[in-house]
Amino acid sequence: MKKYILDFRIAENVQLHDNYALLKLTPANGQPLPPMLPGQFVEVRVDRSPATFLRRPISINFVDYDRNELWLLIRKAGEGTRTLCALPAGETLNLVLPLGNTFTPPENPNEKILLVGGGVGIAPMLYWGKYLKEKGYTPRFLLGFRSDKDLLQYEQFKQWGEVYLSTEDGSLGEKGFVTQHSVLEQPFDRLYVCGPKPMMVAVARYARERNIFCEVSLENTMACGVGACLCCVEDTVEGHVCVCKEGPIFNIEKLKWQI
């Protein structure tokens, strides 16, 4: 896909949580959004953080072509992301987009599909769920958080499919990790996963044991987004690859995880 370097205006900054902000962006020049696929990401320039020299990779959370909006769900992890989360509406952000590959769609509408997200790893699952629903599939979501206070975008996910929740402390949904949720007792044909690596490894193990198709969205440090800086290298059965260029979506059969 063609890549763009564009200025975006922050239409709205929604503070979802003490540690999360949802930036709703629209092209500063008023032109329509370029095509973007679920699973892809953007590289954001952080202008107001002198110590942040490199762009920050952020998953595409949602694309609303009717409103001409791109959503970025950002977790406050360091100075760069804290700066982004604090920007007010009206500010301008420079983005490189769209970067990376996309999820592999199901082969027929009768397949049972589960999208699994943990923490900020839920971000790419919202746009992927919308895409699947509009293509005639019936996605379901399994979302995991530490507690009910960490719940993110629940109402948005409900628009596109049935939502199952787990929290580590049992304050919402079922208690435990996503891999302990009772929904996994049901048969599935496809799993799509994004979240902390231990969670993805556990889900991948579950999928491999049951011979279920499974793709994961890796969150390696992707400083450049084009495979030049080698910060995001992952060891695969095909050799070492740059996640930003060959991913971030990988079939688990290509990864050398100890599962």
N, C-alpha and C positions, 0 to 999 in steps of 0.2 A: 504494500500500500504506500501511497505517496506520503511523505513526511512534511510537516509544516513547523515553522517557528512563528508563533502568533502571540500577540498581546490580547489578554482577556481582562475584562472588567469584572470585579466582584459584585454580583447583583445582590447577594445576601450571604452573610456569615452567621450560620446557625450554631450556637454553642449547645451541643447535644449533651455534654458531660464535662466535668472538670478537666478531663484529659482528651476530649475529642471535639473537633469542630467540623462542620459540613460547609464547605465553600461551594456556592452556586455561581458558576462563571458563565459569561456570555462574551462572544468575540467583541473586542473593543471597536473594531471597524464596522460593526453592524452586519457583517456578512454571515451567511448560514454556516453552521458548524461543519467541519469536514467529516467524512465517514469515519466511524470508530467501531471496533468490534469488542464484544465482551472478553475480558481477560487481558486486554491491552492496558498500557499505562502511559503516563506523561512524565516528562522531566520539567520540574518547576525551578525557575531561577529565583533565588531569595535575595532581593535587593537590599533589604533593611537589616541584614545581619552581617556585619563586617567579617566575622569569623567563619562564615559559611561561604566557602569558595566554589563548591561544586553544586550543581543542581540536585534537587531532591526527587527521587522516583516516587510517584504516587499512583496507585491503582485507579482506573476509571470506575467510579462507583455507580454512575447512572448517566444516561444521555437522554435528554428530553428535546427532541427535534421540534416539537410544537412550540415550546417556549424558548428554543434556541439556547438551552442551558446544558452545561457540563458540570456534574457534581464530583467533588473530591472529598472523601472522608479522610481526615487527617488526625493522627494520634500525636500528641505532644511527647516526643521522644528525646529531642535535643534542641539546641538553640535554633536551628533552622526551622524545624517544624513548629516550635513554640512561636516563632516570629510569624509564620504563615497563619497559624490559628488566631493570632491577635489582630490580623489586618481587618480594617473596617470595610463596609460596602463602599463602592466607588473607587477603591484602589485598583491598580493595574498589576497583573501578573504576566510574565512572559513564559510560555510553555513550548516545549518541543513535543509534537504528537502526530499521529498515534504511534506508539512504540510496542514492539513485541508481537507475539502471535496470539491466537485465540483458541478457545476450547473446541474440541471435536464434537460436532452435533450428533445426537442419536441417529440411528439408522431407520427407525420407524416410530410412529407416534404412540405405540402401545408399550414401549419400554418403560420400566419403572425407574425413575430418576430421582436421586437425592443429592442436593447441594449442601455441603457441610462447610460451615465457617466458624472460626473461633476468634473472638476479640475483633481487632481491626481487620482480620482476615475475612470478615463478612463482606468487605467492600466490593470485590468483583462479582460476588454472587447475586447482588441485586440486579445489575444490568443483565447478567446471564439468565437469571430467572425470567425477567421481562422478555428477553429475546426468545427463550424457549416457549413461553406461554403464547406469544404472538405467532409462533410457527406451528401451533397446534399441539404442543407437548403439554404434559401435566407435571411440572416440577414440584418437588417438596423440599423444604428447607429444614436443616438441623443446625441450630445456632447455639454456640456455647459461650458462656460468660462466667466471670468469677462470682458475681452476685446480681441481684435484681437491679442494683444501682448502676450496673455497667451495661444494661440493655440498650441496644442501638437499633434504630430504624425498624422496629417491629411492625408498625402500621404499614410501612412501605412494602415490606416483604409479604404481608398478608394480601396485598393486591394481586400477587402473581402466583400464589400457591399456598398450600397448607404449611404451617410453621410449627416445628417442634423445638422446645427450649430445654437447655440444661444449664445449671449453675453449680459451681463447685461447692457452695454452702447450702444448696437446696432452697434458697429463698425464692426461686422462680423456676417453674418447670420441674424436671427431674433432677435429683441431686447426683452430682458426679461429673465426670468428663463426657464429652460427646460420644466417645467410644463405648460408654456404659449405658447409653440411652436405649430404651426398649424398642424404639422404632427400628433399630438395626436387627431386631429379630425377624423382621419382615424381609422377603426376598427383593433384591434390587438388581437391575441390569447395568446401571451406570452410577458411578459416584464421581463428584467433582468437589475438590477440597482446597481450602486456603486457610491458613492460620499458623500458629507457632509450629516449628518443625517437629517437636515431639508428638503433637497432635496429628500432624499429617503422616508421620511415620506409623503411628498406631492405626490410623484409618487405612493406610496402604497395606499394612499387615492383615487387617480384617478383610480387605478386598482380595488380596492375593490368596488367602486361605480358602476363599469361596469362589475364586476364579471370576471375579467381578471386574469389569472394565473400570479403570480408575485413573483420573487425571488430577494433578496437583498444580497449584500456582505457587511457585517458589518466591521467596522474599529476600533473596541474597542482596547484598549491597550493590546497587546498580548506579554507579556514579556518572557514567557518560551516556548510557542508553543505546550505544551503537557498537559495543564490542571492542572498544579501543583501549580502555584503561585496565582491563583484566581484573577488576575488583570483584566480579560476581561469578567467577569460574566455578563450575560444578563438575564433579567426576561422574561420567555416565558410561554405559556399556559401549558407547561409540567414541569414547575418549573425553578429554576435558573440553567443555564448551562454555561460552559466555551466556549466562541466563538471560541477559537483556536482549541478546540477538537471536538465540535459538529458542528461548522461552518467552515469558516466564512459565508457560504451561507445558508440563511434561507428563507423558504416560509413565506410570510408576515402573513399568517393565524396562524403561530406559535408565532408571536411576540405580546407583550402587549403594542404596541405603541398606543398612543391616536389618532387613526385615525377614 
